[in-house]
Amino acid sequence: DATVDAMSYYLQYRGYFNEEVFATPDNRGKKIYMTYHATPGPQFTIDTVSYYSSDSTINQILQDISGRSLLKRGAGVEGELYKREQDRITSYLRNHGYAYFYNNFISPLEADTTVGSKKAALYFEVIPPYDDSIHQSYRVGEVSVYMDYLPGQEECCMLDTIINGITINSPKENFQIEPGTIYDAIYLHQDSIFSQED
């Protein structure tokens, strides 16, 4: 029964691993009425959380930032909380050089419920990319700014200036905005660690 399965999945997603869900049919003439029974049992709480990756650099990062984990001891084992922790780790990595890191590099929630009464040990693993053994980190390359840019415009005809490695281009005879003002508004700098927030 798909409804029974859905109810059971929902309870497990909320940390009720000893749930019992079943349906009883009631035949009334040409109609069948279903009554669903759900006994959630106790909600499991977090005992410990272990972070791991076979990529040694990522593994060290996970250990370094584990103190800020959203998965606190004593909290309920909930799928939504685990998803928020996935988002936290992904955001941190994408703001520290890992431009192509996504949530799908984090394995599904694994919980060991044999550690104690109504407790669970959680395992949080970052898996390597499909085509490599490590995740690549990136730095910013050349930074060029095009003012009043039109696709297909010839770069050879542009006025340009370079400020601290950032090239600012304009198709006009003079800069409508002072290049220094443009530079001050740019957070990307050559050879800096990639950050999606920049």
SULGICOR-V529915 format. One record per backbone hydrogen bond with DSSP energy under -0.5 kcal/mol. NH is the residue of the N-H (numbers start at 1). CO is the residue of the C=O. Records with the same first field share a line. If there is no record, write none. Layout:
BEGIN
NH->CO + CO
END
This chain:
BEGIN
5->1
6->2
7->3
8->4
9->5
10->6
11->7
12->8
13->9
14->10
15->12
16->11
17->15
19->16
20->39
22->37
24->35
26->33
28->26 + 31
31->28
33->26
35->24
36->34
37->22
39->20
40->38
44->15
45->118
46->75
47->120
48->120
50->122
52->124
54->126
56->54
59->55
60->56
61->57
62->58
63->59
64->60
65->61
66->62 + 63
68->65
69->66
72->70
74->46
75->72
77->44
78->76
79->13
82->78
83->79
84->80
85->81
86->82
87->83
88->84
89->85
90->86
91->87
92->88
93->89
94->90
95->91
96->93
97->194
98->93
99->97
101->98
105->102
106->103
107->105 + 125
110->123
112->121
113->111
115->112
119->116
120->45
121->112
122->48 + 120
123->110
124->50
125->123
126->52
127->105 + 125
132->129
138->97
140->192
143->165
144->142
145->167
147->145 + 169
149->146
153->150
157->154
158->155
159->170
161->168
163->166
166->163
167->143 + 165
168->161 + 166
169->145 + 167
170->159
171->147
181->178
182->178
183->179
184->180
185->181 + 182
186->183
191->140
192->189
194->138
196->94
198->195
END
